[in-house]
């Protein structure tokens, strides 16, 4: 993966290249940024640049033997660690290597993705991914070996915030004083949740939202969109390439979330408690990760409807279907209830995250929305 494959982030790319050329390469770095900003592809591109034997001024060559192996994510000195869990394939004590072939296929197909997309891809169903103590042992074993081809060994840890405390404590010494020519590249979605003892031993690499010009360019060149449509999607994506792709594809998940949100709002307004019970039972069966996605959508869509009351269309980010529904709906999301609605959606999401009983959590939320929606 080349720097040119990473969308935008030119300032960060320049700093990474410059540090490499000066030989000032931190042994542990923590890549983080808004969702869809490209933290993982940038970390991989950085490792490829450092390993390349024919690197150009600002990028890897893409053709040398090292780059060819990186292009398949199969370089012998490139190691990955990422959250996994038991599935139909692995029923006990899984580690990243058990899913390595799936990981390569998934990342090569599209390195801009959400965590729940990865979990669904490997069949975790309602389980969350975890980096276990056994995974920590595997990392130590890999890095104890000498590099095979490159001057460096690379350990890319995706979502270190999912690392179990025992695994993190196990790796402290290794991260602080790794073997010679070993580079840790950690990629976090929520850096504040990474154990302080780990994050304090890394140098931060903070990405920003993808710049407008870079996003529009990739939407036109990679996706063949007309300039007007590319600009519209860029505005709705708010600098996230993940969101931009979803807007292009009109994903099933987004469509489902919108349908279920409009249903529950209408039922709450009409006080149809029997139908709300049916809605609750249906939603309770979709699984924790999809419920979390629904609550994220509910928070975003509520915000857009509240902003619509300000009569500032340049601040509202909705697609055509959402805009159509919001024409009549937005007056019901106002200053008298927006804070309370945000609280209800947020608390429900937190309860689901803590394995709360979904039917009870959802129906309780609906009863409260019934009161709030008429304010």
VENHU-V300576 format. One record per residue. N is the residue number from 1. SS is DSSP state (~ for helix, > for strand, _ for the rest). PHI is phi in whole degrees, 0 to 359 (999 if undefined). OMEGA is omega in whole degrees, -180 to 180 (* if undefined). Layout:
BEGIN
N	SS	PHI	OMEGA
N	SS	PHI	OMEGA
END
This chain:
BEGIN
1	_	999	-177
2	_	263	173
3	~	301	-180
4	~	293	176
5	~	281	-179
6	_	270	-173
7	_	280	177
8	_	66	178
9	_	58	-175
10	~	297	-180
11	~	296	179
12	~	295	179
13	~	302	-180
14	~	299	180
15	~	294	180
16	~	295	179
17	~	296	-178
18	~	297	179
19	~	296	178
20	~	292	-179
21	~	294	179
22	_	273	-180
23	_	74	180
24	_	257	-175
25	_	253	178
26	_	300	-177
27	_	282	178
28	>	216	-178
29	>	229	-179
30	>	243	178
31	>	276	177
32	>	210	-180
33	_	170	179
34	_	302	179
35	_	304	180
36	_	86	-179
37	_	277	175
38	_	101	-178
39	~	295	-178
40	~	293	179
41	~	300	179
42	~	291	178
43	~	296	178
44	~	294	180
45	~	297	178
46	~	295	178
47	~	298	179
48	~	297	179
49	~	298	-179
50	~	291	-178
51	~	272	-174
52	_	296	180
53	_	265	179
54	_	225	-173
55	_	298	177
56	_	273	-178
57	_	299	-173
58	_	239	-177
59	_	197	173
60	_	290	-176
61	_	285	179
62	_	84	-174
63	_	235	-179
64	_	293	-178
65	~	299	178
66	~	295	-179
67	~	295	179
68	~	299	178
69	~	285	176
70	~	296	180
71	_	298	177
72	_	254	-175
73	_	56	-174
74	_	236	177
75	_	290	-176
76	_	295	179
77	_	257	177
78	>	255	-178
79	>	240	180
80	>	236	169
81	>	225	-176
82	_	205	-177
83	_	294	175
84	>	220	176
85	_	197	180
86	_	291	180
87	_	207	177
88	_	296	-179
89	_	282	-177
90	_	236	-174
91	_	259	-177
92	_	209	173
93	_	46	-179
94	_	286	172
95	_	229	-175
96	~	302	-177
97	~	300	179
98	~	293	-179
99	~	241	-173
100	~	295	-180
101	~	295	177
102	~	295	179
103	~	299	-180
104	~	298	179
105	~	299	-176
106	~	294	-177
107	~	290	180
108	~	294	179
109	~	292	179
110	_	192	-177
111	_	284	176
112	_	256	-175
113	_	205	176
114	_	268	-180
115	~	298	-177
116	~	293	176
117	~	294	177
118	~	294	-179
119	~	299	178
120	~	294	-177
121	~	297	-178
122	_	262	172
123	_	74	179
124	_	280	180
125	_	56	-176
126	_	269	-177
127	_	276	174
128	_	260	177
129	_	283	-178
130	>	210	171
131	>	258	-168
132	_	270	176
133	~	297	178
134	~	298	175
135	~	297	177
136	~	301	176
137	~	298	-180
138	~	294	178
139	~	298	-179
140	~	297	-179
141	~	294	-180
142	~	297	-174
143	~	280	176
144	_	284	180
145	_	275	176
146	_	286	178
147	_	294	-177
148	_	270	-173
149	_	232	-175
150	_	276	173
151	_	290	-175
152	_	240	165
153	>	251	-177
154	>	244	173
155	>	241	178
156	>	263	-180
157	>	254	179
158	>	270	-178
159	_	64	177
160	~	297	176
161	~	292	176
162	~	269	-178
163	>	281	177
164	_	297	-177
165	~	304	-180
166	~	294	177
167	~	293	-180
168	~	298	179
169	~	296	179
170	~	294	-174
171	~	262	-174
172	~	306	-177
173	~	297	-179
174	~	293	179
175	~	291	-179
176	~	288	-179
177	_	226	-178
178	_	286	174
179	_	302	-177
180	_	303	178
181	_	61	176
182	>	252	-178
183	>	236	174
184	>	267	174
185	>	239	-179
186	>	263	-175
187	>	235	-174
188	>	246	171
189	_	271	-180
190	_	231	-174
191	~	301	180
192	~	293	-180
193	~	264	174
194	_	288	-180
195	_	308	-176
196	~	302	180
197	~	294	176
198	~	274	-175
199	~	297	-180
200	_	291	179
201	_	262	-179
202	_	239	173
203	>	263	-176
204	>	287	171
205	>	236	-172
206	>	263	177
207	_	270	175
208	_	250	174
209	_	299	-177
210	_	297	-177
211	_	295	-176
212	~	304	-176
213	~	299	-179
214	~	294	-179
215	~	294	-179
216	~	299	-179
217	~	299	-178
218	~	289	178
219	~	293	179
220	~	284	-173
221	~	281	-177
222	_	272	-174
223	_	251	176
224	_	67	-179
225	_	278	172
226	_	296	-178
227	~	308	-178
228	~	297	180
229	~	291	179
230	~	298	179
231	~	294	179
232	~	294	180
233	~	292	177
234	~	301	-179
235	~	295	180
236	~	289	-176
237	~	287	-179
238	_	52	174
239	_	82	179
240	_	250	178
241	~	290	175
242	~	298	179
243	~	297	180
244	~	300	179
245	~	296	180
246	~	294	179
247	~	294	179
248	~	293	-173
249	~	276	-173
250	_	47	-171
251	_	300	179
252	~	299	-179
253	~	295	179
254	~	296	180
255	~	298	179
256	~	296	-180
257	~	300	180
258	~	295	179
259	~	299	-177
260	~	289	178
261	~	293	-180
262	~	296	178
263	~	298	-175
264	~	291	178
265	~	293	179
266	~	295	-179
267	~	293	178
268	~	293	178
269	~	297	-179
270	~	276	180
271	_	56	179
272	_	266	-171
273	~	290	178
274	~	295	179
275	~	293	176
276	~	295	177
277	~	295	177
278	~	296	178
279	~	301	-180
280	~	299	-180
281	~	297	179
282	~	295	-178
283	~	291	-178
284	~	296	-176
285	_	270	-174
286	_	275	177
287	_	100	-173
288	~	296	-176
289	~	296	179
290	~	290	175
291	~	295	178
292	~	298	177
293	~	297	179
294	~	297	-178
295	~	293	175
296	~	300	178
297	~	295	-178
298	~	300	178
299	~	296	-179
300	~	294	-175
301	~	292	176
302	~	296	179
303	~	298	-178
304	~	296	179
305	~	290	176
306	~	296	180
307	~	296	180
308	~	301	180
309	_	290	-179
310	_	276	-179
311	_	58	176
312	_	236	-174
313	~	302	180
314	~	291	179
315	~	261	-175
316	_	259	-177
317	_	238	180
318	_	220	174
319	_	278	-173
320	~	297	-179
321	~	295	179
322	~	295	-180
323	~	298	-180
324	~	298	179
325	~	294	-174
326	~	285	179
327	~	305	179
328	~	260	-173
329	~	275	-168
330	~	300	178
331	~	297	-178
332	~	277	175
333	_	248	-169
334	_	219	-176
335	_	295	-179
336	_	276	-177
337	_	223	-173
338	~	298	-179
339	~	295	-180
340	~	294	177
341	~	296	177
342	~	303	-179
343	~	296	-178
344	~	294	178
345	~	296	-179
346	~	294	-180
347	~	292	178
348	~	297	178
349	~	298	179
350	~	294	179
351	~	295	178
352	~	295	178
353	~	301	-179
354	_	269	178
355	_	66	175
356	_	295	180
357	_	292	-168
358	~	301	-177
359	~	299	-180
360	~	292	-180
361	~	300	-176
362	~	291	-177
363	~	290	175
364	~	299	177
365	~	300	-179
366	~	298	-180
367	~	299	179
368	~	287	179
369	~	293	177
370	~	307	179
371	~	286	-174
372	~	288	-171
373	_	293	-180
374	_	265	178
375	_	283	*
END
